[in-house]
Amino acid sequence: MRPPLAWWHLLLIASCALYFILFGVLSLAWRADGDDLLIFHAAGSASLQGLNPYTPGRFSDPFSYPPAWVPFCVLLSLMPASVAIWVWKMLNVLFLIGAVRLSIQLMFGERHPNPIQRTMIWCYALLLWPTSIAVFDGNTPLCVLFFVLLGLQLSTRGRHYLAGACLGFSLIKPNIVLPLFALIFVQGRWRVLFAALIVLSLLTFFGVFLTGIDLRDYLSVLKVYSAANTATDSSSVGFAKLVALCIGIDSANARLIAMATGALAIIMLVVLRYRHASSIRGNQTDQALPAFLILGVAFLGARGYDLVFAIPVFVWLISLGREQRWLAWPALLIAASFVLPQRAIELAYEWMLSQFLPTSIFDLLLGPFRSWALLALLLLSVWLFLRLSRDGNHRQLAI
């Protein structure tokens, strides 16, 4: 039985929830909200009218999601845009709550977090700036995270086809989710992979049927989107941003280097996971799972709001036993840095650090601090996976 939360735990969580409502749901820090949702709504409306949403210049910002997402855009377009924004916001709030609960179930297994752990987890998820951005902007990372975690949880219960259906739906953001399928492959969960492929194929078929597009139209839009959103812009995160800033090359080449490095990282992590497969018994957690969850965010092209995938990693770190917890503290502090808004770092530099640090140092180290932190969190997650596997400290995590 879970121990109850004390009044001050509830007060802390309520304060964080108020912060999330003000800045995420009500968007008080922004002039307008739901930008991405409005693009989804416009794409759905165009599809209903027999127009191709991937036609260049049809919208102010290109619709860059794969055809598998089009059927859901059509559903959103059946209601007025002003209503759709709030419906999607409320769904994102539910996705966030579900993602946190599923993270706890996956990472703690049969154990229950104590009141301090539960308070830390909920406060982190609510204070996380990418969480507020995802809800405010009307994007999909919370939706994708929820279905990824739901699929993993269903897989632990032996419901492989339903798990595959959830994971297949999550492929609406393939750059974020693909590394996880490498883990599922090395685990030999063929029914999960088969169901995911079927669901993705069906959604793509309906998306193409609704729009009447040639898939080459979608690829053309991706080129336009990549050109309009450089690797170094303020909302980008990941290795490509660091490569572009440190070496000074253009975004296209930086992304190619990042993708090649990401492919090597996936192969190396799969090999390491395969070598330690014998140490994972029964329904014990795969300690490599947290690294696979953030590998795509780090290397395969991501935006700031995609850092919501740090939530299950944070829960994993919190769930470590007392004898391993000291190993996790550096990673916990790094994950906690994602709570800070980018603007807070910029203001701290302008008010306090500009006299001591030249602008070039800020642009290289503090400006992309989330990208540096993400890379460090990934490396520490891999190190913890190897350390825990070597020591045999496997707990009841799930998958």
N, C-alpha and C positions, 0 to 999 in steps of 0.2 A: 504494500500500500504506500502511495506517495505521501511523504510528509507535507503538511499544509504550509503555505507561504505566510510569513509574518506580515504584519501591517506595513512595515517599512519596505519589504520586498514589493508588495502590491503598489505602494506609493511610487517607488522607483519605476516600475513597469508602466504605471498610469502616466507618469511624467513623460516617459519616452514615447508612449502612445500619443500623447497630446502633441509633442514635437512632430511626430510622423504625420498626424492629421493636418496640422497647420501647414507644414512645408511640402508634404507629399500629396495628400488628398486635396486640400484647399489651395495649394500652390501659392501661398502668400508671398513667396520670394520671387515670383515670376509675373510677367505682364500677361502672358497667355499660356494655355496649357493644352495638352492633348495633340501636339503637332503630329506625332506618328499615327495616332488613332485617326486623325482627319485624313491622312494619306490612305490608311486602310479603308476608311469609309468611302473615299472618292474612288478607289480601285474597285470596290464592290459595286458601287453605283455604275461605273463604266462597264463592268462585266455584265450587269443586268441589261444594259442598253445595247449589248452586242459590240462594245468598243474594246479595243485592246489596251489594258492598263499599262502594258510595257512599251507603248509607243513613246519614243523620246519627245520630251517637251509637253506631254499631256498634262502633267502636274508640275507645280512649282518645284517640288523635290521628287526625284524618281522613286517609283515603287519597286524596291529591290528585293522583296521577299520571293521565295520560290512559288511556283504554281500551286503547291500543296496548301499554301496559306489562303489562296483565293476563295475557296468555299466559305471560310469563316469571315472573310471580308464581305462577302455577299450577305451573310446573316446580319452582320453589323449594319450594313447599308439599308436594311429593311426598316430601320428606325431613324428618326431625325438625328443629325449629327450631334446636336446639343444633348440629346438623351443618350446616344451611344457613348459619348465621352464618360458620362457618369456611370453607366452600366459597366463599361470596361474598367473604370477605376474601382468600383466595388468588387468586381471579379478579381482584380489584381490584389486587393486587400485579402480576399479569401485565399488566393494562391499563396500569398505570403504566410498567412496563418497555417495553411496546410503544409507548406514547405518546411516551416520551423518544426511542426509536430512530426513530420516524416523524418526530418534530420535527426531528431531526438530518438525516434524509434529505431532508425537504422544504426546510429552510432553508439547508442547505449544498449541496444538489444533488450535482454530480459531485465536489466537493471533499470532503476529510476534515478534520474538526476536529483541531487539534494536541492533544497530551496535556493542556496546561493548559486549553484550551477544553473538552475532554471531561470533565475533572475538575470544572470549574466547573458544567457542565450537570448532571452526575449528583448532585453535592452539593446544588445548588439544588433539584432535584426531590425529593430525599430529605429535605432539611431543611424544605421548605415546609410550614408548619403546616396549611394547607388540605388538603394531601395526607394527613397523619395523620388529620385530622378525617374526611375522606371515607372512609378505610378503617375507622376506628373506628366511625363512625356507620352504616356500611353503606349509604351513599347511592350515587347513580349518576353523579356528574360525571366520574370517571375512565373509566367505561365509555363515556359519551357522547363525551368528548374522544378516546378511542382510535378510535371508529368515525368521528368527524369527520375525524381525520387520516388514517385508513386510506382513507376515501372520496376525500380530496384526492389522496393518493398514487396510488391506482388510476386516478384521472382523468388524471393526468400520463402514465400508461402506456397511455392509450387504452382502458381497460376501463370505459367510461362507465356501462354498465348496472349492473355490479357496484358501481361507485363510488356510483351513485344509491341502490342498495339499502342500503349502509352509512350514507349520509347520511339516508335515509328513516328508518332505525332510530334515528338520533340525535335525531329529532324527538320522542322521549319527553320531552325538555326543550325544548319549542318556544321558550320565552322566551330561552333562551341561544343557540340555533342559528339562529333565523330571520334575523338580519342576514346571516349567511353565505350564505343562499339569495339574498339581494339581489345579492351579488357574483357568484354563479353565474349569475344571470339576466342581469346586465349583460355577462358574458363570453359569453353565448349558448350555454351548455352545455345544450341542450334535452334531450338524451338522459339526462343526469344528473338533471335536474328531473323528467322523465317517470318514470324508474325510482324516484326517491324518493317521488313521489306514489303510485305503484302499491303500493310496500311499505308506506307509511303507511296506505293504504286497507285493505290486506289485514290488517295487524295490528289496526287499529281494528275491522274486521269481526269478526275472531276474538275480540277483547276484548269486544265487545258481545254476540256470540253466547254466550260463556262466562258472562257475567254477566246477560244478559237486561235490561240497563239501558236507560233512555231517556237520551240524551245530556244532557237537562236535569238529570238527577240529578248528573252530573259537574259541570255549571256551578254547581249549588247547593252542592256540596262546596267548589268553589273560593272561593265567597263566605265560607263558614264558615272555611276555611283562612286567607284574607286577614284576616278579622276577628281570628282567634286569633294571627296572626303580624304584628305591627305593623311599620311601616317603620323604627321606631327601636329595635327590640329588639337585643340584643347580637350575634345571629348574622346580622343583615341587613347587606348592603353595597350600595352604589350611590348613584345620584343622588337617589332618592326619600328616602333617609335624610338626606342633606344638606339637601334642601328642607324636610323636616319639622322638622329641628333649627334651621335658620337662620331660617325664616319662622314656625315655630310653628303650622303647620296640622296637621290630622288626617292619618292614614296614607292614607286613601282618596284624598283630594285630592292629597297628595304623590305618590302613585303615578300618578295621572292626569297630573300635570304632567311627571313623569319619562318616562312612556310617550310623551306628545306631543313632548317634547324628543328622545327617542330616535328617534321616527319622522322628525323633521326632520334629526337627525344622520345617519340611514341615507340619506335622500334626498340630503343634501349630499355624503356620502362617495361615493355612487353617481355623482353628477354629476362629482365630482373624478376618480373612477376612469375615467369615460367620456372625460373631456377628455384624460387621459394614456394612453389605450389604445394610441395609435400608438407610444408609446415602449417598449411591452412586446412583444418579438419572440420567436418560437419558443417554447421551453419555459422561458423566463426566469420567475423568480418574480414573482408579482403583489405588489408592495410594499405594496399596500393590505390584503393578507390579514391581517397581525397586528392591525390596527385592527378589522377585521370580526370577528375571533375574540373580542375582549373587549367589543365594542359592546353585545351583549345583557346581559352581566354588569353593565355600567355603568348601563344605563338601563331594562331590562325586568324587573327584579325578580330578585334573586339572594341566595343565602346565602353565608356565609364559605367553605364548601367549594368553591363554584363558581370560586373564584380559582385553581384548578388550571389554568384556561385561560390563566394567565400563563406557563405552562411553554413553549409554543411561541413566545410573544413574547420571552421571555428568550433562547431559543436563536437567534431571529432577530437580536437585538441582539448576541449573542456572535459571530454569523457575519459581521457586517459587516467589510469590508476595513479594512486599517490606516488608509487615508486618510479613512474615514468614522467610525472607531471613537470618535473624540473627540466626535462628535455624539451617540453613543448612551450615553455614560457617565451623564448625568443620569437617563435612562430605566432604565438598569441598576440604579442605586442605588435608584430608586423600586420597581422590581420586586423587588429584594432585601429590601425592607422587609416583604414578605408572609411572610417566614420567621418574623418575630417573632410569638409567640402574643399574643393580646389581653391575657391575664392578665399578661404581662411588662410591657406598657405601664401597666396599672393599678397593678402593684406599684411600678414606677419612680416613678409619680406619688405614691403613698402614702408611700414611703420618702424620696424626695429632692425632689420638685417641689411638693408640696402647700403648703409654706411660702411659695412664690414665686408660684404660679399659683392663682387662684381656681377653684373647682369649675366655674363657668360656662364658663371658658375650656377646661378639660379636656373637658367634655361637648361642646363645639362643635368643638374642634380635635383633641385627642389621642384621645378616646373613639372617634370614627369615622375614625381615621387611615387605615384600609384604604380607606374610601370616597374620601377625598381623594386617596390615592395612586393608586387605580384611575382616577379621573378624570384625574389628571395623566399617568399612563401612556398613556391613550387619546389625550390631546391631543398628547403627544410622539410617539406612533406615527404619528398623522396628519401632524404636521410633518415627521417623517423621511421618510414616504412622498412628500410633496410635494417635499422637498429632493432626495431621491435621484432622483425622476422628472425634476426640472428639470435636475439635473446629468448625467443619463444614466448614473448608476452602478448599472446593473442587473446582478445576479448570477444565478447559476443556482439560484434558489429554485424552486419548482415550481408549479404550478397554472396 
